[in-house]
Amino acid sequence: MNAMIYERYGGPEVLHPREVETPVPGDDEILIRIHAATVTSGDCRLRSMNVPPGFRLMSRAMFGLTKPRRQILGTELAGVVESAGANVRRYCAGDRVFAFPDSTMGTYAEYKAMPEDGPVAHIPGDIPFETAAALSFGGTTALHFLRKAKLREGETVLVNGASGGVGSAAIQIARHMGAEVTAVCSAANAELVRSLGAAHVIDYATEDFTAGARRYDVIVDTAGTAPFARSKHALAENGRLCLVLAGMPQLLAAPLQSMSGGRKVIAGVATGTAEDLEYLADLAEAGSFTPFIDRRFPFDGIPDAHRHVETGRKRGNVVITMHPDD
């Protein structure tokens, strides 16, 4: 099969196509023919090994000290089950599915094998592959932190970095949970975040949300620019700060910061399960969560997709169309 691989850390130019062996599914696995994948900020960080402070050594130990241990990036996919192992009962050939391999990666390719009980779910209704492929990363990350924050109906949520993949998902999921959402983004993205459900929009170039009089029950910082020292005065009593993009110093400080002032700091690695994907699929089918797609690239345009994501001007999600004729 054809795959986009990288054999050393570096810029987008290290990505190049190569023929590799097609995975053979085990008895408890399904083989998925990938129709659409995505390029996320996480993919770019792993490609360049430009990770948050304190995680460089840990990341290299996990993904490869001097060169990538897993040469095929990509954490999200949508496609069709090509074949199923002898013990598989939930899926059969021809089923439309989406999956979130996460740290095992491997979606910049024509096929991916996934365990039946892994983070895989059926694509509901007639949702397009491109939309389904973009459900997982932003959706599971936003869901993880909003659940950790124990968001309740009627509370107020501020999303910093609201126009990105995680931020745009957080707006919609928080709104579905019954929260009133304020979005922090550039003026150019104000209409986008309003269309996703934000009741209020703050242009970060002209207004500092931490300097205003308003207080929020939950602040979700997806941009890494609203640490506790900056955000604490914008948190309501018993407020919760979710640090989606946190370095090691912030992770270590979070428990101590949560012990004073009646406010809680939530940091750590988000996880995604099959149950989470099924929940997101239900939201998508109900029209409560629709990933916004910024740009689409063909398979051979994956390096260009990485360049676009690294500009920092990506809105929502960047999708790779593996089979444009499907």
C-alpha positions, 0 to 999 in steps of 0.5 A, a space after each residue: 500500500 502507499 503511505 506517507 512516511 518520515 524517517 527523521 525529525 524535521 520540517 514538512 519536507 521530511 515527509 515522503 511517499 513510500 510503498 509499505 506492506 499492507 497490514 494483516 488484521 489479527 483475529 480480533 482486528 478489522 482492516 479499514 480502507 482509509 477514505 479520509 484522514 486529518 493533519 493535526 497540531 499533534 502530528 506536526 509536533 511529533 514530526 518536528 519533535 517540537 513538544 511542550 516544555 519538559 516533554 522532549 526527552 519523554 517524547 523521544 523515549 516513547 516515539 524514538 530517540 534519534 529517529 521516529 520509531 513509528 514512521 507513519 503519522 496520522 491519528 484520525 481516519 474514516 473509511 470502510 471495513 475491508 475485512 474482519 478477523 475471525 473473532 470480530 462480531 461488531 463489524 463486517 466488510 463494507 461497514 463505514 467506520 471512523 477511528 482514533 488510533 491516537 499515539 499508535 498513529 498510522 493513518 497517512 496510508 491506504 489501510 489501517 488495522 484496528 482492534 475491534 474493541 479499540 477506539 472505533 465506531 460506526 459512521 452514522 447516517 450519511 455523514 461524509 467521510 471527511 466530516 467523520 474523520 475530523 470527529 475524534 481528535 478535537 472531539 475527544 480532547 474537548 470531551 475529556 476536559 469538559 468532563 474532568 471539569 464536571 461542566 453543568 447546565 447553565 454554567 459559563 465557559 470561556 474557550 481560549 483559542 476557539 477557532 482551532 480543532 479542539 476549540 471549535 469542538 469545545 464550543 459545540 460540546 459545551 453548548 450541547 451540555 447546556 453552557 453559555 460559551 464565550 469564544 476568544 479568537 481573532 476578529 477574522 474568526 468571530 463569525 465562525 465561532 458564533 455559527 458554532 454556538 458561541 454567545 459572546 466573542 472576544 477579539 484577543 487583539 483588542 481585549 484581554 479577557 482576564 482584565 474584564 469584570 466577567 468571571 467564568 465557571 470553566 476556562 478551556 485554554 487550547 492555545 497555551 496562552 492562559 496559564 493559571 497565573 493569568 487566568 485565575 482572576 477570570 475564574 468564578 468561585 469554584 471555577 475550573 481551568 482546563 489546560 489543554 496545551 500544558 508543559 511539564 511545569 504546569 502539570 506539576 504545578 496544577 495540584 498545588 494551584 488547585 489547593 488554594 483559592 477554591 479554584 481547580 486546575 485540570 491538566 494532563 493527556 486527553 484520552 479517547 475510547 470507543 464509547 467516546 467516539 460513539 457519543 460523538 457520533 450521536 452528537 454528529 447525527 443529531 447535528 449538535 457537533 459538526 467539525 469545521 473543515 478549514 482545508 482539504 488536501 490530497 494524499 500527496 499534499 500532506 507536506 503542504 497540509 503540515 505547512 498550513 497547520 504550522 502557520 497557526 492560522 488553521 481554522 477547525 480541521 485540515 482533512 486529507 482526502 485519500 480517495 477523491 473519487 469515492 
